Structure formats: C-alpha cells, structure tokens
Amino acid sequence: MNLDFERKLTIPKETKEMYPVTPEMTKIVAERAKAIEDIFTGKDDRLILIIGPCSADNPDAVLDYITRLRKVQEQVRDEIFIIPRIYTNKPRTTGAGYKGLLHQPDPHAKPDMFKGIIATRELHMRALKETGFSCADEMLYPDNHRYLDDLLAYVAVGARSVENQEHRLVASGLPIPVGMKNPTSGDL
C-alpha cells in the first residue's frame, strides 16, 4: 500500500475557529455536562440512556431521529437523561468497507478526511443548535476528539480500540464520561 499526500488537515484550533460554537451552545454543553456528572455521582437519581444508530452516515436522517428523541426526552425528563449517539466513525476489523462520515462524508465519492472533519463538526453543531442535545461519539482515533471536545457529552472507546494504550491514556484525561466497550474477544 502506497500513501500519497493529498492535502494538509486543519488542526483542531483552526477547525474550531472556522466553525465556532456560540456562547449559548457552550452554556448548553456545560449544563448537560453538570447534569451527567450529577447522575454519575449520585446527586441526581435519573438514569442515563445513550441511544442511537451505530453509524451517523446521513446527517439529515440523524437530525430527524434526534429531533424525535427530543420529544421523548421531554416526556421522560424526570426519570431518564438521554444522550443521543452520533457515531461518525466506523471501525473495521479488516480495514475494508465504509469507515463513516469522518473518512467519507459523501458515501458516493472517494474518502476525504478534510471534508469529513468539517462534516462531523457541522453535524454535532447542528444537533446541539437544533435539539439542545450534546451527544456521544466514538473515539476511533484519540487525536480526533479535539475537533469535537467543545460539543460532546460522552465518548465511547470501541471494542477494537479498548485494549490500545493510547486510547486508554487519552480517555483517562477527558473531562467527560468515557464508556469502554468489551474487547472483540467478548471478555469482561
């Protein structure tokens, strides 16, 4: 396999400057982070429900789904705190197949990680603006979390990554909850 340079990727700071969050969005993220902290520390007796499809490959469908979840959240708000999943990466055991919005924002075009970084940030921003939900995403690459760290409520480390030292080190330093899946062996 040969690798060819196509273009330089923006660093997270540049991406955040191009697609900034508003003060209102920052406030929502902080309020939701506090509610999640209170639930996990026992100050709030609600349950947390992290729910959604395993692949966020169609932004409009994702937003439609999350908008519907917002209505459900209003009905169960006293018992359940919903965190929608917007998983923009698709880990592949063999490396073949669709790898998600981050790699290929247009599933009919060739992969383009630059456009994917932008599409991923835009999707999480739209979710926050349109529904008031800060969401969950999978940390397929430890470095990509920094493109979204001002938007996310929760991060998951998947089965293929959970045994990787770098993932565990990054996860241990995040200020939000991190879920660790079972390894691909299925062992607990």
N, C-alpha and C positions, 0 to 999 in steps of 0.2 A: 504494500500500500504506500503510495506516494502522497505527501501532503504539499499542497501549493498555497502560497499566500494569496488571499483574495482581498482582504481589507483589514484594517485595524479596528478592533472593537472599542467602543467607548468604555471608559472606566465608570464605575457606579456614580461617582460625584457628577460627572458630565451628563449622564443619563438623567439623574435627578434634577439637574439644572434645566435640561430640555423639557422635562415632564415633572414639574414641581407639584407637590401636594399643597393644598390651601391650608390656612390656619384652621378652618372648620374641619377638614379631613383629619388633621393632626389631633384635634380635640376628640373626634370620634374614636380614632385608634387608641388614644390614651384612656378614654372612658371604658372601652371594651377590654383593654389590657388590664385595667384595675378590676373589672368585674370577673374576668377569668382568674386573676390572682386570688380574689376573694373566694371564688368557688374552690380552687385547688387548695387553699389554706384553711378551708372550713368556716370562713366568716359568712359565706352565703351557701345555703343548702340546696341550691338548684343543681341539676345535672347538666353536664356539657354534652352536646351532641355534635360531632364532627361528621358532616354528611355531604354527599355529592358524588358525582361520577369520578371514575379514576382517570379520566382524560378530559381536559378542557381544550378541545381542538376547534370548537365553533363558538367564538365569543358571543354571538347573538343568542345562541341556544343556552349558553352558560348564564347570561344575564336574565333570560326568560325564567330559567329554573330558580335562580337566586331571588328574583322578584317574587316568585311564588312562595319561596321559603320565608321571605319577609312577612307575608301574611300569616303563615303558620307560626312564626316566632311571636307575633302579636297575640295569637290565641293561647300559646303555652308559656308566655314570658315569666310567669310566676314559678314554674316548675323546671323549665328547660332553657338553657342558653345555647343557641345554635351558632356554630361556626361552619360556614359553607366551605367545601373543598373546591379549590380551583387548582388542580394539578396540571401544570403546564409542561411537565417533563414526563417522558415515558422511558423508564429504564428498560434495556433489552439485554437479556442473558447472552444472546449470540451476537448482538450488535446490529442485526438486520431488522428492518421494519421501521414504521413511523415512530419517531422519537419525541413527538409532541410539538406544541406551539413554540417552545423556545428554539428548537432546531429548525422547524419548518412551519412558519406561520401560515403559509399557503400550501395545503397538502397536495396541490396540483403543480407546484413549482419546485425547483430544486431547493435543498436546505439553505437557509440564510440566517445564521445566528445573530447577526447585527439586527436584522428586522425582527427576529424572534425576541430579543431582549426588549425591544420597544413594544412589540405586541403584548408581551407578558406584563410589562409595567402598565400599559394602557388598560388591559383587561382588569387588573387588580384596582386600578384607579376608578374605572367605570363602576365596578362592583361597589366600591366604597361610596362614590358620589350618588349613584342611582338607588342604592338599597340601604346604605348605612352599615353594611357589613364589612368588617375587616375579616379576611378569610385565611384559610390554610393552604399551603402549597408544599410540595415535596422538595427537599433539598437534595437534588440529584448530584449537583456539583457544589461543594462548600463555598466556592467563590461567588456563585450566582445569587446567594442570599442577600448580599449587599445591594443588589439592584432593587430589592423589594423590602428591605428591613424597616422602612418607614410606613409600610402598608399592611404588613401581615399580623395576624393574631396568633398563629400557631404554625409550626413547621413539623413535617414528618420526615424521618430518615427511613428509607425503604429497605426491603429485605436484602437487596443486592449490595447496599451501602452500609448496613448497620454494623458490619464487622470491620469496616475500614477505620483506621486510627484517625485520619484527618477529619472524617465526618464526626466522629465522637468528640474530638477536641473542639471543633467549631461549635457543635451542638451544646457542649458544656458551658460555653461562654455567651450564649444568646440570652437576651433579656425576656424572651417569651417562652412558653412551654414548647417542648420538643417531644414528639412521640417517636419511639423506636420500635419498628416492626420486628417480628421474629425473623431470624435469618432464613435463607432459602431452604435450609435443611429442615425447617419446621420446629427445631428445638426451642425450648423456652429458656 
